[in-house]
Amino acid sequence: MVLGARFGGSATIVWLRRYFSPQELAITVVDQWHTMVYRPGLVKALLAPPDQVLKRATVPLIPYWQRRHIQFLHDTVVGLDPERQEVYTATHPPLPYDVLFIATGSTPRWDTVPGLDLYRQGICEGYLARHTAALSRRNPAGRFVFAAGPLLASPAWRPAIQVGCECPLIEAALFWDAYLRRHQIRDRAEIWLITPAPALAQDAGPQAQQLVHQLLRRRGIHVVTQAVYQGVSDRTLTVNRDTLRYDHMVWIPPQGGARWLLGTGVDDGYGWVPTDPYLAHPRWPHIYAVGDIVSHSWPKMGHAAMRQARIAVGHWAWRQHKIIAPPSPFEPEVFWIMDIEPGCSLFSLSNVFYGGRRDFARISHMAYAAKDLFQWAYVRTRGALPVMP
Ligand SMILES: Cc1cc2nc3c(=O)[nH]c(=O)nc-3n(C[C@H](O)[C@H](O)[C@H](O)COP(=O)(O)OP(=O)(O)OC[C@H]3O[C@@H](n4cnc5c(N)ncnc54)[C@H](O)[C@@H]3O)c2cc1C
């Protein structure tokens, strides 16, 4: 059984079906949405007509599941009993499993900053991106604040991280800058980027950090780091005890673990799932977790989720004697393509934050085309493209 059907869950299903035919393995997937939104494509709503952007970023999954003989349950997971090997949902009877892959991602916790809620605008879901783009265009003048909420995780995570995936927020600020320049109204707006991290692009490596820093300075974008939020009102944001007046805000809200996992004995006490480097639960051998939900400061990114899915499934297939050797364990590394403006992106590959030495970053047209092409191929194949190594 697979819980969650976006980057991590979809890649898990693709790999399960590569190893096991429908006769060998019945697969059930549970998700609260029956379409997948390709989230990296959403930031483009700040540049191009939002409906067009959403159409390009929406993946209808049901026909795909049917073709692959996968049972899809459109439902919300509300609990789990690892002893009985059962999953509980809002509307179906208890669902027994032989092996469980948890890929339900992180949980937006708008409620953890006083006065903050999803009507303050965001970009993490289709409806939020559409709303944000429409509101910003209606009145493109004044102060725009792009704010990342903190990651609400165990203080034991090493290396410590303060935010999840910041990339889309930087992209959104740069795209908005590009939009205003294109319409020759940049001088009527001020753009602020606010993060709880000590530096923007914290885990992306020194070279990428330096390029991001230079880029934002050249574009006249103000940056606030080490942000601690005290509250939000209709016109002001209080951060680090200073009050900042705003005209528009765009949030990546605080991210927490899954509340339905609390008290199940499966999470780390904060709603995140501990795993070994093969993504297997250290206590419950029939449980794996992949993607943003894992209790590690590994990159909270689509690329990492897809790599983890391959390793988790390979490891389980090896335990089932389907393959003769286990896969290599997961090693965290940031693989990042950050769009800057139409036709131009920053590509970076780095494991320095995780103690390695690899560090590469370059701004190029090719990177923009590659990211665009990846989205096209992902949406077209419903995530079944040759999954990255
Ligand atoms: C705007 C934006 C842009 C991004 N850009 C990039 C990028 O350029 N590159 C990159 O690598 N990463 C990017 N990311 C990060 C990337 O999207 C995430 O890391 C990735 O989506 C994590 O995948 P996941 O499968 O672990 O979790 P998710 O994508 O969060 O998927 C979890 C799934 O589980 C379902 N679910 C959750 N709880 C329940 C429940 N209780 N019951 C039923 N279903 C449930 C959800 O509906 C969802 O479908 C971006 C993120 C955002 C928000």
The ligand as an SDF file (V2000), in Angstrom:
LIG
                    3D

 53 58  0  0  0  0  0  0  0  0999 V2000
    5.6910   25.7460   -5.3460 C   0  0  0  0  0  0  0  0  0  0  0  0
    6.6950   24.6490   -5.1670 C   0  0  0  0  0  0  0  0  0  0  0  0
    7.7300   24.4930   -6.0830 C   0  0  0  0  0  0  0  0  0  0  0  0
    8.6840   23.5040   -5.9260 C   0  0  0  0  0  0  0  0  0  0  0  0
    9.7120   23.4020   -6.8100 N   0  0  0  0  0  0  0  0  0  0  0  0
   10.5890   22.3910   -6.7100 C   0  0  0  0  0  0  0  0  0  0  0  0
   11.6250   22.2340   -7.6710 C   0  0  0  0  0  0  0  0  0  0  0  0
   11.7790   23.0580   -8.5770 O   0  0  0  0  0  0  0  0  0  0  0  0
   12.4350   21.1720   -7.5620 N   0  0  0  0  0  0  0  0  0  0  0  0
   12.2910   20.2360   -6.5670 C   0  0  0  0  0  0  0  0  0  0  0  0
   13.0540   19.2480   -6.5400 O   0  0  0  0  0  0  0  0  0  0  0  0
   11.3510   20.3740   -5.6270 N   0  0  0  0  0  0  0  0  0  0  0  0
   10.4960   21.4260   -5.6720 C   0  0  0  0  0  0  0  0  0  0  0  0
    9.5210   21.5730   -4.7200 N   0  0  0  0  0  0  0  0  0  0  0  0
    9.4490   20.6110   -3.6190 C   0  0  0  0  0  0  0  0  0  0  0  0
    8.6670   19.3840   -4.0340 C   0  0  0  0  0  0  0  0  0  0  0  0
    7.4360   19.7450   -4.6160 O   0  0  0  0  0  0  0  0  0  0  0  0
    8.4310   18.4990   -2.8080 C   0  0  0  0  0  0  0  0  0  0  0  0
    9.6690   18.1910   -2.2250 O   0  0  0  0  0  0  0  0  0  0  0  0
    7.7440   17.2280   -3.2450 C   0  0  0  0  0  0  0  0  0  0  0  0
    6.4500   17.5410   -3.7000 O   0  0  0  0  0  0  0  0  0  0  0  0
    7.6820   16.2260   -2.1040 C   0  0  0  0  0  0  0  0  0  0  0  0
    7.0120   15.0990   -2.5970 O   0  0  0  0  0  0  0  0  0  0  0  0
    6.2750   14.0830   -1.6250 P   0  0  0  0  0  0  0  0  0  0  0  0
    5.6750   13.0480   -2.5180 O   0  0  0  0  0  0  0  0  0  0  0  0
    7.1820   13.6700   -0.5510 O   0  0  0  0  0  0  0  0  0  0  0  0
    5.1300   14.9230   -0.8870 O   0  0  0  0  0  0  0  0  0  0  0  0
    3.9590   15.8190   -1.4720 P   0  0  0  0  0  0  0  0  0  0  0  0
    4.3100   16.3800   -2.7950 O   0  0  0  0  0  0  0  0  0  0  0  0
    3.6130   16.7730   -0.3890 O   0  0  0  0  0  0  0  0  0  0  0  0
    2.7510   14.8060   -1.7070 O   0  0  0  0  0  0  0  0  0  0  0  0
    2.0530   14.2670   -0.6360 C   0  0  0  0  0  0  0  0  0  0  0  0
    0.7550   13.6600   -1.1540 C   0  0  0  0  0  0  0  0  0  0  0  0
    0.1320   13.0090   -0.0550 O   0  0  0  0  0  0  0  0  0  0  0  0
   -1.2140   13.4010    0.0260 C   0  0  0  0  0  0  0  0  0  0  0  0
   -1.6220   13.3860    1.4320 N   0  0  0  0  0  0  0  0  0  0  0  0
   -1.0550   14.0660    2.4610 C   0  0  0  0  0  0  0  0  0  0  0  0
   -1.6740   13.7760    3.6110 N   0  0  0  0  0  0  0  0  0  0  0  0
   -2.6640   12.9050    3.3020 C   0  0  0  0  0  0  0  0  0  0  0  0
   -3.6610   12.2460    4.0570 C   0  0  0  0  0  0  0  0  0  0  0  0
   -3.7440   12.4000    5.3900 N   0  0  0  0  0  0  0  0  0  0  0  0
   -4.5120   11.4380    3.4050 N   0  0  0  0  0  0  0  0  0  0  0  0
   -4.4410   11.2580    2.0510 C   0  0  0  0  0  0  0  0  0  0  0  0
   -3.5040   11.8430    1.2920 N   0  0  0  0  0  0  0  0  0  0  0  0
   -2.6330   12.6570    1.9050 C   0  0  0  0  0  0  0  0  0  0  0  0
   -1.2760   14.8080   -0.5720 C   0  0  0  0  0  0  0  0  0  0  0  0
   -2.5670   15.0610   -1.0700 O   0  0  0  0  0  0  0  0  0  0  0  0
   -0.2160   14.7120   -1.6670 C   0  0  0  0  0  0  0  0  0  0  0  0
   -0.7920   14.2830   -2.8860 O   0  0  0  0  0  0  0  0  0  0  0  0
    8.5880   22.5970   -4.8390 C   0  0  0  0  0  0  0  0  0  0  0  0
    7.5550   22.7460   -3.9010 C   0  0  0  0  0  0  0  0  0  0  0  0
    6.6320   23.7610   -4.0530 C   0  0  0  0  0  0  0  0  0  0  0  0
    5.5430   23.9100   -3.0300 C   0  0  0  0  0  0  0  0  0  0  0  0
  1  2  1  0
  2  3  1  0
  2 52  2  0
  3  4  2  0
  4  5  1  0
  4 50  1  0
  5  6  2  0
  6  7  1  0
  6 13  1  0
  7  8  2  0
  7  9  1  0
  9 10  1  0
 10 11  2  0
 10 12  1  0
 12 13  2  0
 13 14  1  0
 14 15  1  0
 14 50  1  0
 15 16  1  0
 16 17  1  0
 16 18  1  0
 18 19  1  0
 18 20  1  0
 20 21  1  0
 20 22  1  0
 22 23  1  0
 23 24  1  0
 24 25  2  0
 24 26  1  0
 24 27  1  0
 27 28  1  0
 28 29  2  0
 28 30  1  0
 28 31  1  0
 31 32  1  0
 32 33  1  0
 33 34  1  0
 33 48  1  0
 34 35  1  0
 35 36  1  0
 35 46  1  0
 36 37  1  0
 36 45  1  0
 37 38  2  0
 38 39  1  0
 39 40  1  0
 39 45  2  0
 40 41  1  0
 40 42  2  0
 42 43  1  0
 43 44  2  0
 44 45  1  0
 46 47  1  0
 46 48  1  0
 48 49  1  0
 50 51  2  0
 51 52  1  0
 52 53  1  0
M  END
$$$$
